C-alpha cells in the first residue's frame, strides 16, 4: 500500500514562546483520525529549524534593550516578539551563512523521515508562515544554483528527491497537494523582478516562478492531467497571511490549467470582530491568530478532505 508522507515546516509563531519540535503533533493526530476509515498510511515528517537563528536574534534584542530609549518606545512586546521574530528570521535566512545552516538541518530531517519512501508514495506539503518562503526558496530559487556557494549541495539533494524539480526530473516523490498556513509568500514575490539594463526588468535570483512552473507542468502530466490541489489558509486577524489564488494563478498558471488553488478562511468572524478589525488591539492579537492554524478545525477538515480525495494514479515515469 502506498503511503502519504505529510511534510510539515513551521514558520514564526510571533508569540511569547517559539514553535517547539512537537508543533505538528496535534494536527497530524487529527489528520490520522480524519482519514482512519480510508485506511490511509500517513507518515509525519515535521521539519524543525526554530533554534538555528535564535542566538543571533537574542544578541540583537539585548543590544536594543540596552538603549536608554527602549523603555520609552511604544509596542515593545510587539516589537520584541512579533516584528523581531518574523523580520529577524527573514533577514538571517536570506543571508547564505545562516540560510545554509537551516537548509542542512532541513535536509537531514527530511531524508530521515523519507528513508522508507517508495516510488509510488505521495508527498503533501504543509507549510506555515516563513516556512513557506524557506521551502519554496529551497525548491525553486536560482540563488542556490552556483556550486561554489554554501548550501548548494544540500539544496540540490533536496530537489533531486522530488519529482519534477532536480537534475533527475523523472525521479523522486511526486507532490500530491500543497497547504500553506498564514503564508506571507505574496510579499516575497516582490523580489522576483529586479531592474535591468536600459530600464528593462529581469528575473531575480530569488525568483521562484520558472522552476515552479516546470514542476506544475511535470506533475500535470504525471497526474493524468489532474490539477494539483493547493489550499491557502487565512485567519482574518493574521497580519502575515495573504490571499494567493489570484497571485499564483497570474504568476504560474495563467490558463488555470495546472492548479486547483483556493484561499480558505479558517474562522467565521463574530459581530464584535468587525468593530475591532482595524484597531491597534486587533493588530496586537495578530500573533495569536498567526499561531492558530495547527489547532484549527477548518485546517483539519480541508487537509483531510484533500487526502481522501487525492489518491492520484500517477503515470509511470
N, C-alpha and C positions, 0 to 999 in steps of 0.2 A: 504493500500500500504506500502510495506516495505521501510525503509529508509536506505540511505547510510550515515554513520557517518564518517566524514573525520577528523581524529585526527592529528593535527599538533604539532610538538615540534621543537622549534628553537634551533640553536646552537650558535656559537660565530660569530658575524658579522666581527670582526677583522678590523673595520674601526673606524673613529672618534666617531661615535655615535653607541651605542649598539642597539641591537634589541629592539623594543618597543612592548607593548602588542598588537598593531594592525598589527604586522608584516605579518600576513597571510590574511588580509582583501582583498587586491587586487587580490591575486592568487585565493582565494575562489570565489570572484565575477566572475572572468573569467571562472572558472570551472562551475559555475552555468549557465553562458551564453553558455558554450560549450556543455552542455547536456540538454539545455532547451527543445529541440524538443522531447527528450525522456521522458519528464515529470517526471524526477527523483526527489525524495525528498532528498535533501542534507542537512546535519546538520554539521555546522562547530564547531569543538572543538579545540581551539587554546591554547595550554598549554604555560604558560609563567613563567619562572624561572630566568630571566636575572638579577633581582635585589637582589637575595638571597646572592650571593657571592661578590657583588660589594664593600661593605665597607671594607672587608678584602683585596681585591686587591688594593683599593685606599690607604690603610695604607701601603702596601708593596711598592707601587710606590713612595709615599712620602719619605720613607726611602732610596730608591735607588737614588732619585733625590737629597737627602741631601749629597750624596758623592761628594767630590771635583773632582772626575774623571768623573762624569756623563756627564758633558757638553763636554768632550773631546771624548766621545765614538761615534763610527760610528753607523748609522742607529737607532738613538734614537727614532724616531717616530715609526719605525717598531718594535722596542723592546717594546715600551710603549703600543702600540695599538694592534699589531697582535700577537707577541710572548707572551706577558704577559697575554692578554685576553684568548688566547687558552690554554696555559700551566697552567695558574692560575686557570681557571675553571676546568681543568682536575685534578689538584692536590687537589683542595678544594672538588670536588665531591667525589673523591676516599676516602678521609677521611670520616669516617662514621658520624662524628659530623655534618658537613655541608651537606653531602650526604643525611642524614635522613631528614634534613630540606627541601631540594629540593624535595625529594620523597613525603613528606607530602603535599607540595604545589601542586605538580602534581596530586596526588590522589584526593585532594579536587576539583580541577578544572575539572578533567576528570569525576568524579562522578556527578558533577553538569551538565556537558554537556550531559551526558548519562542518565539523570534521567527519560526521557520519552522513552528510548530504549525498543524495543520489541524483543523477542527471535529470530524472523526470519530476523532481520535487519543485515546489513553488516558493518564491520569496516575496514576502509582504513587508513593505517599509512603513514604519510608524515613527514619524519624526516630530519632535517638539521644539518650537521656538528656534533659537540659534542653532540647534542640532540640525534643522532642515538646511540651513545655509552651509554648515560644515559638510554634511553628506553630499549635497549637490555640488559643492566645490570639489570634493574628492573625486566624484564620479565624472564630472563634465568640464571643469575649468582647465584651460590650456596653460595656466601658470605653473603646473606641475610637470609639464612635458619635457623640460630640459633635464637630461640625465645627470647634469652636474649639481643640481640643487638638492639640499636636504629634503627628504620626504619623497623624492621621485620614485624610488624602487618600491616603497610601501604603497604608494598610490597606484602604480602600475599593477602590482599584485592584486590589489582590491578590485580594480577594473577588470582584470583578467578572469576573476572569479564570477563575473556577472555576464550573462548572455547579452550580446549586442553592444558592448562598451569597449572592452580591452582589445589588445592586438589579435587575440583569437576570438573573433566576434561570434562565431558559431558554436562556442563552448561556454560552459558556466551555467549557473542557475538563472532561470527566467523570472523576472519580476511579474507578479500577478496582480498587485494592487499597490497604491500609494495612499498614505493617510498623513496629512500634515496638520499638526495641532498648534494653534496660536502662532502661525508662521509669519515671519517678517520678510520672507524672501522677495515680496513685491518691492520693498525698498532697495534691496541689493541688486535688482535688475538694472538699477541706475548706473551700476559700474560696468555694464555690458558694452557701452559705447564710449570711446574717447575721441577727442578732436584729432584729426589727421592733418596732413599737409594740404595747403590751399583751402582750408576750411572744410574739408571733406571728412566726415566721421568714419572711423574704422573700429573693428571689434577690439575689445579689451581682452587681456589675458585672463580676466575674471569671467569672461562671457561663458555662460553655460548653454546658450541656445543651440549651436551647431551639433554638439555631441548629444544633447537631449533629443533633438530631432532624429538623429541617427538611431538612437535607442528605440524611440517610439515606432519608427518605420520597421525596424527589425522585429519588434515584438508584434506588430500588427500582422506581419506575415506568419510568424511562429504561432500566433493565437488564432489562426484560421480567420483572419480579418475581423476579429472582435476588438472593440475599443478597450483600452486599458482603464480600469476604474481608478479614479483619483478623487478622494474626499478631503476637502479642506475645512477644518473645524474652527469655528469662530465663537468665542464668548464676547457678547456685545460690549462688555466692560473691560476687555483686554486691550490695552493701548498698543500692544505689539502685534496683534492679529490683524490681517488684512484680507479682503476678498482676492481670489486668484483666478476664478473661472474666465473672466474676460481677458485678463492679462496673459495667462498662459495660452489661451486659445489664439490670441493675436501673435504671441511670440513663436509658438512651435506648432500650432495646429489650425492655421487659418481656415482650412476647409472642413474643420470639425470631423476629421476622418479617423484620427488615432486615439483621442482621449474622450472618456466619459467623465468629465470633471464637474464636480458640484461643490458649491460652498454650503456648509451645513452649520446652522446656528445651534449652539449647544444648550441654550436655555430660553424659556419663554419669559420675556420681560414683564414684571409686575407693574401696576399702575404707578407706584411711587418711583420706580426706576426712571420713568420719563421725566420726573420732576428734578432728579439729581444727575441726569445723564451727562450734562455738560459742566458739572461743578468740579471744584478742586477736590471735594470729598470723594467724588466718583473716581477721579484720577488716582487719588491716594489708595483706593481699593483695587487698583488695577493689578497689583501683584497677586492678590488673592484670585482674581479672575484668570490671570495668566497661568497659575498653577493648578487650575481646576480640571484640566482635561483628563488626567489619569484616573479620576473618580467620577467622571461624567456618565450618566446613564445613556445619554444620546450617543456618545462616542462608542460605548459598548454595543449599543443597538446597531449602529451603522456598520462598524467593522465586522460584527458577527454576521450581518446580512450579506456583506460582500463575500465573506469566507464561505458562506453556504451557497451562494450563487456562483462563485468563481471556482469551478473545478475544470479549468480550461484543458481541452485536449490539444496539447501542443503538437505541432507537426514535427516530424523527425528531422534533425539537423543533417 
